[in-house]
Amino acid sequence: MGNVIKSKCKSCGFSNEFSYGGGRFSYKTNCPVPAINKETLEFENINYLEHKNSNKYLFYTDDVLKGNNFTNPTIDNFNLKLNSVNNYCPNCKEKALVFQVTMYTD
């Protein structure tokens, strides 16, 4: 099951919305995840299954983009885990981005 997630930075106000995880008919070929493009330093929503071995992206499921999640729940998609708080913001470069599930998709 996939999710639609809203992000908002507590420091600068940056916000966006992205898909996370595939649906029941496409999860084996399509797994959208949030990532930072290393070349442009922009936030992108890409297919993890196509790019997981690429050096072009840092994924928000990687520790390098995560701050301390404290005791907050993670947002899971099989073995991929997003922190719900203190993620890297591509706008202000602080670890202040909050992720909140707004919709479940199938």
Stockholm file with secondary structure:
# STOCKHOLM 1.0

chainA/1-106         MGNVIKSKCKSCGFSNEFSYGGGRFSYKTNCPVPAINKETLEFENINYLEHKNSNKYLFYTDDVLKGNNFTNPTIDNFNLKLNSVNNYCPNCKEKALVFQVTMYTD
#=GR chainA/1-106 SS CEEEEEEEETTTCCEEEEEESCCTTTTTTCCEEEEEETTTCCEEEEEHHHHTTCSSEEETTSGGGBCCCTTCCEEEETTEEEESSSEECTTTCSEEEEEEEEEEEC
#=GC SS_cons         CEEEEEEEETTTCCEEEEEESCCTTTTTTCCEEEEEETTTCCEEEEEHHHHTTCSSEEETTSGGGBCCCTTCCEEEETTEEEESSSEECTTTCSEEEEEEEEEEEC
//
